[in-house]
């Protein structure tokens, strides 16, 4: 209090070590959070101060961790609890000295806070202030740690609990004329086929492998708009809806979230990726697998919707690709609405107060699968995903694929998007008219999300150059013609308000477009020769489909 009156800065620890002698859990919690006592003194002195006083909640994280329900030996060294012991602090600093995060929360203006709670006494004011600060700290922790990670058997209990599931399965068994226990066995089999098994060990293996591959193949990653997503993650569940260009899409967003000290998402993956031994690692990294179509399988549909509802209720960040499969041409595909419809249906069930959908654009300087796409666009058969195909793809690691650009569009509140329809949809689940209106709403929402993905997309030097070169009817272009067309198209895009990548800005500032010309030539996508009218940029016939895969306009 004396320091406050002198105008000195004060650092208070709202959470301290819990004395072991206290046996009662409530007593231990109160002892571990002595903030109210400090704040009561501040409130007492602040009434007579003329200068402003600000309270700044600060979160300090030692390492990137997952909060799991199960206790593990590794938690001794890596986890962060409300009141860690001095030994635990020392160990976590030692093991995580390269991964320390310092977060500043929303600042509280103390005079303004006191004036808005004039009717409360000092003791209640201090408790209210403490609760506000603890809430700010909890929101920062939620973004970094994420919700409590439950083991698969705990998720299964929540999926199959309640009379609704038992009644539905009993009716299905009666309609089919089979024993009920057989249907329960089938339903549980579907659950284990679908469910993720998020754990730090598997995620760590994937993280190490992905970083090694990333450094070999890509020059880096540039992110736009992530701060808007972070604010949503602190308070509500978030569903990321990226475009789908490459298999690398599955890990790009997890990589970005991990690098920015955010809890990685659970990812909806196609059942085609559930092959040994990759499936175990992917499940451990948060992937859950769904079939391409299951409209005629009522048991599978029930289990999937219950699993999705449980994930949203727990507050996990989700990610799914609304286009279904990867686009082979770079153009956005027609939305597949099954997953989106399931999310809307779960939200209408009242599992959360609000939920945010975040359209995401992922732009590659060069697509890793361009040769496979080229073969498919030429009439070849799509190669089935397998461990053998994965080994054969090692040659891709020797190529450079430029920079990856990830743009997060403005998050969309599902509650605000539904508006006055929320109550009507929630109450009319058995009404065919309301069901049809809900189906049309989901369809429009799907197209709106893809529109936002397209609007968030950035234009890169590769895609702009490819557009100009592939527009040439001769399959080649004189350099002066290429430069004029590229600058004209860039001005048109700038007028439309499209964002440019730094590499494109650099190339537009160069008279000879040296950087992009060198990248395309070194990648074997173009050849540069000398003609009677000067330099000529030639696109070999065999590369025209390959460059088309890079087109993201």
Secondary structure as UniProt FT lines:
FT   HELIX           2..6
FT   TURN            20..21
FT   HELIX           25..32
FT   HELIX           35..46
FT   TURN            47..48
FT   STRAND          54..55
FT   STRAND          58..62
FT   TURN            73..74
FT   HELIX           75..78
FT   TURN            82..83
FT   HELIX           86..95
FT   TURN            96..98
FT   STRAND          100..104
FT   STRAND          108..109
FT   HELIX           110..115
FT   TURN            116..119
FT   HELIX           122..145
FT   HELIX           152..160
FT   HELIX           163..176
FT   HELIX           180..194
FT   HELIX           200..217
FT   STRAND          220..224
FT   HELIX           226..233
FT   TURN            234..235
FT   STRAND          237..242
FT   TURN            247..248
FT   HELIX           249..259
FT   TURN            260..261
FT   STRAND          266..270
FT   HELIX           271..273
FT   TURN            276..277
FT   HELIX           278..284
FT   TURN            285..286
FT   STRAND          287..290
FT   TURN            295..296
FT   HELIX           298..314
FT   STRAND          318..319
FT   TURN            322..323
FT   HELIX           338..348
FT   TURN            349..350
FT   STRAND          355..364
FT   TURN            368..369
FT   HELIX           370..377
FT   TURN            378..379
FT   HELIX           387..392
FT   HELIX           393..398
FT   STRAND          403..408
FT   STRAND          412..413
FT   HELIX           414..418
FT   TURN            419..420
FT   HELIX           421..427
FT   TURN            429..430
FT   HELIX           432..456
FT   STRAND          458..459
FT   HELIX           461..470
FT   TURN            473..474
FT   STRAND          476..478
FT   HELIX           479..495
FT   TURN            496..497
FT   STRAND          499..500
FT   HELIX           502..508
FT   HELIX           514..522
FT   TURN            523..524
FT   STRAND          527..531
FT   TURN            532..533
FT   STRAND          534..538
FT   HELIX           541..543
FT   HELIX           544..548
FT   TURN            549..550
//
